[in-house]
């Protein structure tokens, strides 16, 4: 069989990418494969082509609803080859898909993990004798993976029941520990392991040892190309670095998760539209930002892991042009990262304090039992802070008490989350199309399918338990992701006052008699600390920077040298000159004043809505108010020249807007 001819016939390509042909050959031979290929590296073709060439159906297990649909739509462009089965299908579509499967009209069946426990369904699949099983996003099976999903642990029972011999796993990110976990938990016997495509050939990596980072940052930007992102470890650092760059004439601002959603959205739009040259930000910035011409990424402080570093430098040079990634390194950064991680975890004495604090608050005495819910509300949080226990330490202490069998975790507060999209529908569609975060894409699509246009007009309560079940993620994962929507300025999220609810198991005992499983309680802390050690080794290494990263992800290249990094090639010394004051090429924007103006315009709109008895969005949409904030029209003619600002709108709110802007 000529695989290249089959590739051209089915997909229209004339050649394979690196590693694809070898992976496909092994699968066709019946071998199990573990393939780690970065996003955009051609993973899907590696299982689609063998499936199309097989005599029976093949199964793809994927946790990502939107990705399933995209892949099925893509492979069905010319012929009906695939269907998907997940929670997004209504009864009619489900019956159509099942008929196609049972009649053997398709070669590929995409499944969400929730279907693995449907005994009737999996019996149908067993009778069809599938050729192959493929697991996409396989890192989800490992608790060390960045999106652990307990339902993936059911895959091995599914494999044994169906008696499938060829099982292959695919992921875009998996270090050595995660790879070993995947092989072990899927009981893969002598799999072929492929790691390909992690080199970023157009990004030159440099590490600079810096004793005075603010000074060196200013010197760097007198030489390095813009636009740029400067990543910092803390919000305070983001603000201070932006202020320092502004002092020397750079068009810079800061961005972090504590900023108002409207301000975050303005900053993102201005950066995309070239109104800002430098963003100083925590890692809250970057996800979903579609800007291909970022020339420089600077890490002002070292990130917490090589995975984070690799992802963040990858925001440079997406247009394929030459770009730079610079890490300003000081050993004190490592101390800071360890402090950030350690400060999130309590010691045993603090766990004892939390146990007593909660039970004292709910007046449960020694030797007593109580089956009532105990809300971990603001009062508990305040009491903990008085005892010098942070919110994150409180959460970890409660988790340790849950895992050790003293408390039961409940989720009584989840239903009190609510949200509203604060961007126009077309902007949200662009986000869905462009975001690399497939889970966030799935969540957004699912919310729109269930709640519809209500989400654009008012706050809608979220049934987190139901939604996370549909998406096959934990409630905590769901909540973390929707908070990202707020961080990106796409949505307003209203959070409940508290951290969930718990219940006492058995009777209250003396705190010093608690037997905490310290290995289970702190293994994630120790794992995170080990990642800090790895990024420290990267910063202090004398070997090729790109080789270090490739080796970390398991991509082997003997005697590899990128020829671009500071260890392979002597960089021009960007710091060897005096600091000069630059002239501003454009005026800086005071985003806090912009927000004040926006809120005043909203107030005018609200008054008009009451006066004319109309919904606010009919008086004037937020998108148009934002245009007024940016343009600041001072005359009726200027205001009426804005697209969408009609005479009807002017008659309702125009005069008051002109008065406001001329004050």
N, C-alpha and C positions, 0 to 999 in steps of 0.2 A: 504493500500500500504506500503510495506516495503522499506523504502528509502535506507537503507544500501545495500539491494540486487540490487536496481536500480543503486546505485553508483558503485558497483562492475561490473555490466553488461555493463554500458556505459563508465566508466572511468578506471576500473581496480583497484580502491582503495578499501580497506577493512574497512576504518573508516573515519569519517569526522574530519576536523580540528575544533578548538574551534569556536563556533558560527555558523558554516555553516549549520548544520542540522536545528537549530531553525529558521534561516533566510529562508531556503528553505520551511519549513513547513508553515510559515506565508505567503509566496508568493503563494503557492499552495492553501491556504485558501482564496486568493483574496485580502489580505491586502497589503497596500503600505508599503514599507520598505526603510529606509535610513541606509545604512551600511558603516561604516568607518573601513576599514581593510588595514593595511600597505601593501606596495608592496611585493608580494610573500605570501600574507596571504590567497590566495584562493578565491579572489573576483569572478573571471569569472565562477567558478563552481557553485556559488550561483545563477546565472541566467541561466546558460546553462542546468542544470539538470531540473528545472521546465519547461523550454521551450521544452526539449525533451519529457517530460511526458505529455504535453498539446495536445489538439485536433486540434489546429490551429497553425498558425505561431506566432512568437514573434519577437519584434523589439528591437535591441540594438543600441542606438545612442552613437557613440564614435568619438572624435575629432582626434584620432590617427590612421593614415593610416597603419603604420607598425604593430601596435598592432592588428588592425582588421584582417589583413592578417594572422598574427601568430595564432590568436585564431581560425579563420576559418580553417586554415590548420590543426591545432591540433585536432579540433572536427570532422574533416572529414577523419581522419586517417583510420577508419574502415568502415564508411558509410557516404554517402553524406547527411549532416544534415544542412549545413549553406552556405550562400553566403554573399558577401559584395558588397555594392554599394558606390563608391566614385570616386574622380577625377582621380585616377590612372588607371581606366579601359578604354580600347579602345572600339570602337563602337561594335566590334564583341563580346568581353567579356561581355559588358553591356547587349546585346541582349540575350546571353546565360543565364545570371543571372536573367533577367526579365522573361524569359520563365520558369525557375525553380520556381520562386516565384508565377507566375500566375497559374501554373499547380499544386501548393501546393506540390512540391517535396522536399521542405526543411522546417525545423522547426524554424530556426533562420535567421533573416535578419539584418546584420550590416549596419548601415547608417552613413554617415558623415552629420553634421548639414546643409550643403549646400543644401541637397535634401529636406529639410523640406518646402521649398518654391516652389517646383516643383508640381504644382496643378494636372497635369495629373498623376504623379507618386503616389501622396498621395491618389488620388481617387481610384487607383488600390488597394492600401493597405487597404483602408476603406472597400471595397467590400469583402476583405478576413477576416474581423472581427478578428483582432489580439487578442490573449489571454492576452499578457503582453507587457508592454513597460519598458525597462531597460535603464537607463542613466548611462554610464560609465564616469569616470572623472567629476563627477557632480559638483565639486568645480568651474568648468569653468563658471557656471551660475552666480556666485557671483562676484561682483566687488572687494570684499575683498579676493577672492581666488587668488592663485599665478599665474594662467593662465587664467584670465577673457577673455571670448569670447562672444561678443555681440550676435552672432548667436544662442547661447544657450537660449537666452531670447524668441526665437520663438518656443521653445518646447511646452510651455503651449497651444499655439494656435493649434499646431499639435495634442496634446492630446485631446483638445475639439472637433476638427473636426473629429477625428477617434472615439471619444466616448469610449476611453479606460479607464476602471475603475481601473485596477491594474497597478500602476506606481511605480517603485522602482529605487532608486538612489544609486550609489556606488562611493566611492572615497577613496584614500589612505591618504588624508590629509585634515582635516577640523576642525578648532576650533569651539567654541560655536557660534560665530557670523556667520561664513560661514554655519554651520549646519542650523541655523535659517533662513538664506537667502535662502538656497536650498528648505526647506520646504515651505516657503512663496511663492517663485517664481514659484514653481511647483504646488502650491495650493494643497499640500498633506494633507489629512484629517486624523488626528490621526495616523500618521505612526508609525510603530515599529522601534525604533532606536537602532542599534547595533554598539558598538565600541569595537573592539577586536584586540589583537595581538601587542600592542605597547610596551610591556615590552621587554627589551634587557637583558635576564637573564645572559649572559656571560660577561657583561660589568659592572665593579664596578666604580661607580661615586663618585668623591670626589671634594669638593670645599675647597680651601686653601686661607685664608686671607693673603695677601702678601703685605708688605710695600716695599720690594726690589725684584722685580720680576726676574731680570736677575740673581741675586745670587741664588734665590730659584729654578729657572729653571735648573741651572747647578747642584744644589744639587739633584733635582728630578731625573735627568738622570744618576746620579751615582747609582741609585737604580732601576729605572723603566726599563722594557724590551723594546727592540727595535725590528723592525723598529717603527718609530713614526712620527706623523705629529704634528707640532706646528702651531696653527691658530692664526693669528694676525689681528688687525683691520685695519692697514695701511701698505703700501708698505715699508715705512721707518722702521717700527717696525719689519717687516719680515727680512730685511737686518741686522738690529742691533742685533736681537736675534741670527741669524745664525752666525754672527761675534763673539758674546760672547761665543757661544758653541764651535766654532773652536778654540778660545783662550785656552780652557781647554781640547783640544785634541779630541773633538767629530767630527765624520765624518758627517758634516751638511752643508747644503746650503740653499739658499732662492729661492722663486718662487713667481712671481706675474705677472699680466697682462701686465705690461709695458716692460717685457723682450721680446727680439726678439723671433719670433716663433720657429726658429731653436734651440735656447738655451732651450726654454721651453720643446721642444720635447726631447732633450738630457737629461735634468734633469728627466723628467718623466720615460724615458727608464732606466736610471741608478738607479732610486729608485726602479722600478719594478724588476730589475735584481740584487738587493742587493749591488750595488756599492756605494750607499748613504744610510746612516742609518736614518738620521733625515732631514725632509723637514720643513723649516719655511716658512709659506705661508699665503697669503690672501685667501679668500674663492674662488678665481679663481682656486685653486687646489683641485682636488678630483673627479670632475665629469668625469665619463668615465674611471677612473683609476681602473684597474682590479688587485687588490693586496689583497689577502685574509688574509695574516698573519701580518697585522699591529697590534701591541700589545698595543700601547699607542696613545691616542689623547690628546694633551694639548691645552687648550685655554689660550693663553698668555694675551689676553684681552677678555672681555665678548662679545659674539656675539650680533647681533641686535634683535634676537627673539628666542623664544623657538623652533620654527620650524627649524631655521637654526642650532641651537645647537643640536637638535635631529638628524638631517640629518648628521651633521659633526661627532658626536661621533659614528654614525653607520658605519663609515668607518673603525673602529677598530673591530677586532675579527670576520670577515666574515667567517673564517674557523671554527667557533664555539668554539674556545678555549678561555680560560680566558683572558680578556683584561681590561685596565683601561682607564678612561676618567677623566682628572684632569683640573679643572678650577682655574687659579690663579686670585683671585678676589681682587679688590681694588675699593672702591666707586668712585674713580676718573674715572674708566672705564665708569660708567654710564654717567658722565658729557661728556666724549669724544663721546659716542654714540649719546647722545642728540645733541651735537654740529655738528656731521656729518650729522644727519638728518635735523636739523634746518638750517644748512648752505646751504642745497640744495633747500630751499624755500625762496622766497623773501617776504619782508613785503610790505604794501600798497604803501609806498613811492617809493620803488624800482620798483613796477609794473608801477607806474606813470612815473618813469624815463625811463623804457623800451619803453612804449608807445610813449613818446616824442622822444626818441633817434632814434627809427626806422623811424618815420614819418619825423623827421628833416633830417635824412640821405637821404631819398627819396624825400625831398623837397616838402612835401605835407603840405600846409598852413592851418591855422585854417579856418573852414567852407568849406574847399575844399574836393572833393571826388576823388578817383582814383581807377580804376579797374585793374591796372597793377599788375603783380606778384612782390612781394618784397622778394627777396632772403635773408635769414638770413645767410649771408656768413661770411668769416673770418673778414672782416672789421667791421661788426656789433658786432661780438664777442669781438674784440679788444677794440672797443668803450665801450662796457659794462664792460669789465675788468678794463678799466681806471676809470669807475664810481664805482669800487669795487663791481661789480655784476658778480658772477661766471657763467660759462656756464650752470650749472644745474639750477641756479636761473633764468637765462635768459629763459631757456626752460619752466620752471614752470610759469614764468610771462606771456610768450606768450600763454601757455595753458589756464591760467586764463582769458586773454583777449579774447581768442577764445570762451571759455565757457560762458563768459559774453556778447558775441554778438558784439564785436568790431572788431575782425579779423576773417577771414576764413582761415583754415589750408589747404594748398595745399601740394602736394608731388612731385614737379617738379624735385627734385634732386635724387629721389630714383633710377632712371635708371642708375646713374653714379657709382653705387657700382659694384665692380668686385671682383672675387675670383679665387683661384687656389688651388687644393689640393697639399700638399708638402710631402705627405707620399706615400709609395707604395700601390697599390690597395689591396693587401692582408692584409695590416695593417688596412686600412679603413674598410674592411669587418669584421675584428676582432672587431673594434670599434663599428660597427653597431650591431653586435651580443651581445656585452657586455654592452653597455651604458645603464644605468637606465633611462636616459632622453628620453622619448618616442617621444617628440616633435622634439628634435634634431635628433633623428633617422629618423623620417618622413622627415624632411628637407633634410637630407643627401641622403636618398633614392630617393626623388623627384628630387633633383639636378642631381643625376647620371642618372636617367631615362630620363630627358629632355636634358641634355648637354652631357652625355656620357664621353668618354675618353678625350675629349677636356679639361676637368677640371684638368687633370693630366699634361697637356703639356703646357698650357698657361693661362693667365688671361682671364676669361670669364665674360662679362657684365651680370648683374643680373637685370631682370625685376621684381623688388620687389613687385609692385602692383599685377602682375599676379601670382607670386609664392605664396604670402601670401593669395591671394584669393583661389588658389587651396588647400591650407593647412588649410583654414578657421581660420587664425590667423590675427592679425593686422600687418601692415607693421613694426611698432616699435617692436613687439614681434619677427618677423622674423629677423630683423636686430640685436636685442639683442642675439638671438640664434646663428646666423652665426659668431658673434664676439666671442662666446664661442668656436667655432671651431678653431679660431685663438689663443685664450687663451690656448687651449689644445695642440697647436703646430701641428694641423692637416692641417691647411689651411692658405694661405696668403690672407688677405682681404685688398683691396684698398678702402678707404673711400673718399667720396666727401668732398670738402672744404666747409662745411656749415652745417646748421641744418634744411634744408627744406625751404619752401616758404610759405608766407602768403599774404592775400589780405585784404585791408581795407573795412569794411562794413559801408555804409553810409558816413557821413561827419566827418572830424576831429573835435573833441571838446577839450576844455581845460582839461588837465590831472586831475585837482582837481575835475572835474565834473564826472569822471568815477564812475560807480556804479558796483563794483566788488562783485560777489557772493562769499563772503569770506568762507562760509561754504563749498560750492562745491570746491573752490580753494584749501582749506587747510585740507579737511577731510582726505586725504591720509597721510598728515604729522602727523595729530593728531593720526591717527590709528597706524602709525609706532612708534610714541612716546609711545603709550599705550603698544605696544609690548616690548619696552625697560623696561617699568615699570614691566611687567610680568617676564622678565628674571632677573630683579633685585630682585623681590620677590623670585624667585627660588634660587638665589645665597645666599640670607640672610635667607632662610627658615630653620627651625629646624626639619621639618618632613622628612620622607623618600624621597630621591631625585627621585627615580623611581616612587613612589606614586604621587609626585607632577606632573611629566610628564604625567602619565596615566590620572590623574584627569584633566589636562589641555586639553588633547585630548578627554576627555569624557568617558574614559574607567573606569568604576566603580568597585572597589574592596574594600569591607569593611575590615578595620583593616589590609590592605596590608602593608607588610614590605619586602623589597628586601633582607635584611640581608647582603648586600654587601657595601652599600654606607657609607659615613662618618657619617651620622646621625643615621644609624642603627647599625653600627659596628665600634669600635675603630680601625682605621687603624694604622699600624706601622708608626711611624713618619718618613717619607722619608726625612725630612729636618734636622733631629737631628744628624748631623755629619759634619765634616769639608769637605770643597771642596778639592778634590785631582786632580792633573794634570793627565790626562789619556794619555797612549801611543796610537798613531794612529794605527788602525788595517789596514788601507789602505790609500794611498795618496789621498789628496783632489784634485778635478779637478777644474781648472780655466776655467770656461765655456766661458768667454769672449775671452780668447786666443784660445779655441777650435773653437769658431765661426770664429775668424780671419783666422785660418788655413782652415776651411771649405770654406770660401769665396775665399781664394787664390786658392784652388783646383778647385773651380768653374771657376775662371778666366782662369786657365790653360785649362780647358775643353772648355771654350768659344773660346779661341784662336785656339784650335785644330778643333773645329766645323767649324770655318771660313776657316781654311787652307784646310780641307778635304771636305768641302761643304756638311756636314752632320748635322742633328739635334743633339743638345747637348745630349739628352737622349740616342742616339745611341753610342755616344763617351763613355759615362760613366754615369750610373744612380746615382741620389742623394744617394740612399741607399748604393751604393758601396763607394762613396766618404766619407760617414759617417763612414763606416767600416775602411777606411784609417785613418781618424781622430782618431778613437779609438785605432787602433793597431800601428800606426806610424811606418810602415816598413821602415827600413833604407837601405836595400839591394834589388837588383832586385829579388833575390830568395824569400825573405820575401814578397815582393809586389805580386809576381806571385802566392804565396801560398794562397792569399785571394780568397775565392770562388767567381767566376765570373770575375776575372781579367785575361783575356785571353792574349795570345801573341799579337793578333791584337791590343788590348787596350794598351799593353805595348809599341808597336811600335809607337803609336800615342801620348801618354802622359806619359809613364812610366819614361823616363829619367828626365823630368822636375819635376815630383813628387819626385823622389829620391833626386834630387838636393835641392828641397824645404825642405824636411824633414831632410836633413843633414846640413842645414845652422846653 
